[in-house]
């Protein structure tokens, strides 16, 4: 252990010895770690952190887990809003929003996708018009997780129609609880309702809530998108086996369990390759040479993809930013999901169509088959990932685009 890590460990242990009480109310504990900087130790000292390196911050995490102390609130706030605000937000925005993200007092949602633009995020038509010290927003967003209980939304809106599409966007922190915003839940084909659509009719957002600068929304949005893939990989709070379980940990676990209900079907979206061998044995198809070959191909591809994930994790561990390797991992994830769904369908046969307790694996296999197509869409389609890999990894020229050199007002859109 380096001298720095030893010093950090000694300091955080001393602080925990003095302040940690397993029976403390969760809200009180979160306020304490926000104001002390130990909740987000890698953040700058002036913004609720300790200014530690990524490696030293992991020492803090280990010490928290050792005693059973919980960290900041999970969700869009910590995963997307915080890193975006830390990089692009003004001092005023950081002061107003970062603490509430750590404590979980403020809930967040992402207002990016629109029903008429698909993967062409820069072609969005939700627009904001300045009115004094406010902006008036009109438009529609879709696939918005948590919008029904969010306090704030990460909004990208068009503020200039007379420049190229990427240059006319601005990034806002949108107050969600106002008369001009209507949130409607979406019912999915797999029976779940994880997302919403959001309608904004003369909704208002303060000029002081611009993240970055006017017209710089595309660059800010790319930072958010780079962190988006970490959302569904979050886990329940981890504590050492011998750590005391008191009120704080209990309330944090209840909070996290409620949050993860949104993502309960995500393992099925990923294809559930972990169930393939089990299902093959249960149905006796594990002796079928054709099925065995497909299973072997799936497992081999999955293990190769894990190496890419490990490389990406090594970059993050060293303090680097998410890069194109995330697109490779995302593309591999889509392929694994499709292969797993195909193998599950061949193993189960016609029974794979049965839902609920009548179906294989208590209906999980039918959920897999219905949910897997979403894997190739959410977080950036396979086509988008291939473009990123081609341009940023292989150095290929960009695809010809006819709508990036003209004012967006002249581009044909769903608006007519």
N, C-alpha and C positions, 0 to 999 in steps of 0.2 A: 504494500500500500504506500502510495506517495505521501510526502509530508502534507500536501494540500488536502488530500482525502482524509488523512488522519485528523487534521485540524477541523475540517468540516464535520466529521463524525463526532468529535468531542464536543463541538459547539452545539450541534443539533441535539445530542443526547442531553446535554446540560439544560437546554431550553425545554425539551420534553419532560425532563425530570421535574422541572419547576412548574410547567403549565398544563401538562396532559392529565386530564381527569376523564376516565371512561364513562362516567355518568353525566358529563356535561351535555346540555342541550346542543343538538347539531348546529343550530343557527349561531349560538354563542361561540362554539369552537371554530366554525368557518370564519366568523368575524375576526377571531384572534389570529388565525393563520394568514388571513389576508393582510392585516395591519402589521404583522411581524415579518412578512416576506417569506416565511417558511412554506406557505401553501404552493407558491410558484417560484422556487428558488432560482430558476434559470432566467426569470424576468429581470429587467433592470431594477436597481435598488430604488430609484425614484418612482417606479411604477409597481409597487406591491411585490417586489422580488428581492433577491439577495445578490444578483449579478454573478451567479455561479456558472461554471461551464456545464455542459450536458453531462459529463462524467461525474462531476461533483454533485449535481442535482440528483443523480441516481443513488448516491450515498444517502441523501436525505430521504428519498423514497423508501429505501431499505430500512432506515431507522424508524420511520413512521409505521411501516408494516410490522416491525419487530414488536412494537408496543401496542399495536392495534389502532393507531391513530389514523383517521381518514383525511383525505385530501380535498381539493376543490370539487365543486359540483360537476357532474357529467353533462354532456349535451352539446348542442350547437354553439352555445356560448364559449365554452372552453376550446372546442375543437376547431371552430371556424371564425367566430367573431374575434376572440382574443388575439390569435396570431395576425389577423388582418389589421386590427386596430393598433397593435404594437408596432407594426411595420409602417402603416400609412396614416394612422390617426393623429390629429392635432393633440397638443397637450391637454386642451380642454376636453376633447372626446375621451382621451385616456383617463382623465380624472373623473369624468362622469360615469363611465361604463365598466371599467376593468374590475373595480372592487365588487360590483354586483354580479359579475360573471363568476368570480371566485366563490362568493358566498352562496350563489344559486338563487339570490333574491330576484334576479331578472331572468326570464326565459326568452330564448331566441329561436328564430326560424330563418330559413334561407329563401329569399324571393328572387330567384334567377330565371328558371325555365318558364316558357310561355307556350300555350297550346298551338300557336301558329308557326313556330319557328324550329321545332325539333332540336337538333344539336347545334344549330346556328345561333348560339347565344348572342353574338354581336348583332344579329338581325332583329333583336327585340323591339317591340313597338310601344310598350308601356312608357309613357312620357311624363316629364315633370317640367312645369312652367313656373318661372320665378315670379313671386308676388311679394314685394317688399322684402322682409327678412324670412320669408317662407317660400316653399315650393309646393305647387298644387299638382298632385299626381293622379293620373287616370290610366287604367289598364287592367290586365288580368295576368296572374301568375298561376302556376300549377305544379303539382308534385311537392307541395310544401309540408314537410314533416313538422309536426308540433305547432302549426300556425294557430290552431284553435285555442291554445293557452299561452301563446307567446306574448311577451311584453314589447319586444322589439324584433324587427326584421332586417336582414341584410339585403337591401334593395339596390338593384342596378336598373336605372331608368334612362331613357333617351332625353337629353337636354338640348341637343342641337341636331336639326334635320338637314342642315346645309353643309355638313362635312361628311367625309367617308364614315361608314357605319361604326368602325371601331373607335373613331375619334369623337363621336357625339354622345358618349355614355358617361354618366356620373354615378358614383356609389354613395348611397345614403344609409344612415341608421334610421329606419322608419318606425315611429311609435305605432304599435298595432291596435291599441285599445282606444279607438276613436270612431266617430259615426261614419266616416267615409270608407271604412274597411269592412267587408263582409267575407267571412270564412265559411266555406262549404266542404264537408267531408266527402271523400271519394270512396266508393265501394269497389273493391278489386275483384277480379274473376276468381281468385283463390279464396274468397270469403273474408279476407281481412280488410281493414280500413285504416291504413297507416298514413295516408296522405290527404292533403286538402287542395282546394283551389281557392285563390284569394282574389277578390274583386275590389279594386280601388276606384272610387268615384269622388273626385274632388277631395281626396285625402290630403292631409297637410304634413309636411316634414320641415323642421327648422333648417335654415341655411347653415346654422352651426353644426348640423348633423352630417355634413358632407365628409366622407372619409377620403383623404387624398385631396384632389382638386377638381374643379369643374372640367369635364371632358377627359379626365384621367381614369374613368371607371373601369375600363377594360384591363389596365395593368393591375389595379387593385383586385378585380374579380379573379384574375389568374392566381393570385396568392391564395384566395379562399378556395378555389378549385383544387389547387395543389394539396391542400390539407383535407379535402372532403373525403377522400378514401379511407381516412382513419376513423371516421364516425362509427361504422358498423363493426370495427374491430375492437371497440372498447369492451371492457370486462367489468364485472362486479368488483367492488373493493376487495383487495387481497390482503389478508392478515396472516401473521405467523400462527401456527397451530396452538401455541401456548399463550398467545396474546389474550388479554381479558376482553370479554364481549359485554360491553355496557350499553348505556342508552345511546351514546354517540354513534357507535358502530351499528346498532340496531336501526336507528333512524336513517343512517346513510344507506344501509342495505335495502330498507323498504323504499327509499327514494330511487335507488338505482334499479330495483326490480320493476317499479312502475315505469321508469324511463325505458327499460329494455323490452317492455311489452310491444312497443312499436316495431321492434326488430325480430319478433319471435319467429317470423317466417323466413328470415334471411338465410338461415342454413339450408332451407329447401331451395331458395333462389340460387344458391351456390351448387346445387346438384346432389348434396349429401353423398359424396363419394365414400365417406366413412361407413355407410351402410351397405355398400355393394356386396362385399364378401359375405357379410352376415346374411343378407337376403338370398344370395346364391346358395348358401348352405341350407337355409331354411326351406328352400323350394327344391333342393336336390339338383339344381342346374350347375352346381359347382363341378360336376363331372363332365359337363358338355364342353368339348374342346373349343367350339366356336365362342361360347360365353367366356371360357377361361382366357382365350386370346384377347378378347375385348377388355376384360378386367385387367389383364397384364399391361395392355397398352395404356389404360387409364391411370394405373398406379405409377407406371414409368413416367408418364407425362406430368403427373402431379408432383412427383419427387423432383423432377428437373425444374419445375416452376418454383419450388420452394427455395432453390438456390438463388434465383433472382430476387425473391423476397428477402432473403438473408443479406444479399448485397445491398439492397435498399436500406435495410435496417442498420447495416454497418455504416452507411453514409450518414444516416440520422444520428446514430450513436456518436459519430465524430463531430456532430454539430452542424452538418450540412443541411441544405434545404432539399425538399422533395424534387426529384428530377425526372427525366424521361423513363428511367427504369420503372417508375410507377405505372406508366402506360403499358410496358411489357408485362408487368405482373397482372394488370387489369385485363389485358387481352388473354393471357394464359388462364385467368380465372373464368372467363367466358367459355373458353374451349373446354376446360375441365367440367364445367357445369353441363354443357351440351353432351359431352361424352358420357358423363355419369347418368344423365337423364335417359340417354339412349340405352345404356346397359340396364338400368332399372326397368325400362319398358320391356326389354327382351326377356329379362328374368321373370317379371311378373306376368307377361302376356296380357290378355284382355282384362285381367283383374286389376291392372294398373289404373284403370279408369274409375274404379270404385273409390268413393270418398268416405271419410269418417271411419268409424270402427269396422265397417264392412270391408275396407280396402287393406292391401298389404301394408305392414308396419303401421297399423292403426290409421291408415289414410295418408301417411306421410308421402308415400310414393306418388299418389295422385297430385299432392301439393307440389312435389318436385316437378312433375311434368308440366303443370300449369304455370309455375312460378319461374322456371329457368329462363324463359325469354327475357325477363326483366334484367337479368344479369348482363346482357349485352347492350343494355340501354342506359341503365342508371349510372351516374357518375361519368358520363361520356361514352358514346356508342363505340362499338368495335371499329367502325370506320374512322372515327376521330382519333382513336388510339393508334391506328395504323398510319395515319397522316403524321402524327407526332413522332412516331418511331422513324418513319421514313425521312422526315426533315431534320430532326434533332439528333438521331442516333446514326443513321446511314448517310446523312448529308445530301439527300436527294433534293432537287428543286421543288419549291412549293407548287401545288396544283394551281393551274390558271384560274383566276377568279375575276369575274366581270363586275362585281358589285363593291369592290374595295377602293376604287379610284374615283368614284363619282359621289356627289352628294347623296346621302341616304334618301332624301326626298324623291330622287329619281329612280330608286330601286323598287321593283314590283314586290309587294309584300301581301300578307293576308289582309292588310287594310285597304287593298285595292290599287 
